[in-house]
Every structure is written in structure tokens, then in C-alpha cells.
Amino acid sequence: MPVHLRAEPSDYAPAVLVPGDPRRARHIAENFFDPGARCVNEERGMLGFTGTFEGKPISVQSVGMGVASAAIYYTELIQLGAKRIIRVGTAGGLKPGLKMGDTLVALSATPDDLNTSILTNGEPHAPTATYALVERSVQLIREQGVTVHVGAVVSAGLFYDPRPGIMQRWRERGHLGVEMEVSVLYTLAAIHQIESVALMTVSDLLADDSSSERITDEELRAGVDQMMRVACRVAVS
């Protein structure tokens, strides 16, 4: 039994959704899984649930914020038998033309911290999604008539970043948005040879000076729920 997920391998499905927020994990289990999902982890308040989606096994596990926290839970999920991990969260939009509530699919993630380098013993590595899951995600999103953007994101090491102009430099290098967990997910997935993809709802539009315009709570709920209808189907596909 791992240290932070007080569970046995049989407690989790092979496909796991990984939001940051424990409340979002509960929301997903109660509103998108078939009735009867059970709580499989409450350690440190990081809620996890297992059930079915359209009759197929699926789990959801909250992982906190930032690479250091998320890496603990991704690693322990893999120890418990996860074969497909799908990040479902939010991101600040960098690409010109993005709108609040749009969905991003991260083809790759630029690590803005040292954790990826530590995991790869200092060898260069490009954290990249499982392409079949990217393709399936994009197909399902477009079938809903929803705007989707596919490309690179930045996994920031700090939420409150003091570096002047960093957002603009990331934007100029073609990043769609900035978040805090994808690079370590894709790196661990590569190391352990499992599948992974990240879907994110645009919750903020980030300006060159790092100021932001924030989505309303109602718009955010609608955007996340829209994303979740896709993520659950990708998880069990």
C-alpha cells in the first residue's frame, strides 16, 4: 500500500482521471460516473473514487497543485496498476484568439522546473502525450461543436512567477497556455510506459505583464463539464 494513496491495486481502475481539486474529483464521480461510485482514498483529504462510466471501469483521483504534489499521486497510481492517466484541469491561455471556456489538448509540455531532469537523470527529454489519446480527444470535442486547441503547454514551477516578460516569451515560442502538472505526468508515463493525455479548460487569459482576466464561476463549471464529457469517454475508449 502506498504512503499517500491508502488503497490496494484492486481499488483503482486501469483508467484514472486526475484533477487537482478534491472537490472536483467528487463532482466528477457524482455527476459523470454511473451511480454507485465508491470512495477509495481520503488520505490527506485527497479524494479518490472508483466506479464505471457507461458500464466500463474508471477512477478519479485528486492530485493537488504543482509538479511536486502531482508526481506523488501519478507515481502511486502507477504503483497501483493505472495504465492510462488523463489530466483534467484548467490552464491560463497564452495563444492569441483563445476564449474563456475553450478546451486545450496538450500534445507536449515544456517543463519550467527541474523535476523532469531529475526523473531522467539529467538527460534531455520532451514530455509528450500518447498520440492516440490526443486524436480521440480532438475527435470527440469537435463532434460536440466545441472549439479545441492542440499543441504545447508550459508546466510552470511557480504560480506567482516574478520573472518579467515570461508569459510573453512563452507565448512567442508557440505555447497554448500555462498550467502546473502536465510535464511530470508525460515524463512519468514515458518512464513507466503507460498512456497519458491532458485536457484543460481555459480559465484565465494571460497578458504580457502576467496580469489575467478570470472566467466567471458559472462559465468555468460549464467549460469543465463540457471537457469532462469528453475525458470520460477517452478514458474508457
PyMOL commands that set and color helices and strands:
alter all, ss='L'
color gray80, all
select helices_A, chain A and resi 9-11+22-31+43-45+67-79+115-119+131-143+166-172+182-192+217-236
alter helices_A, ss='H'
color red, helices_A
select strands_A, chain A and resi 15-18+38-41+48-53+56-61+84-93+103-112+148-156+177-179+195-206+212-214
alter strands_A, ss='S'
color yellow, strands_A
deselect
rebuild
show_as cartoon
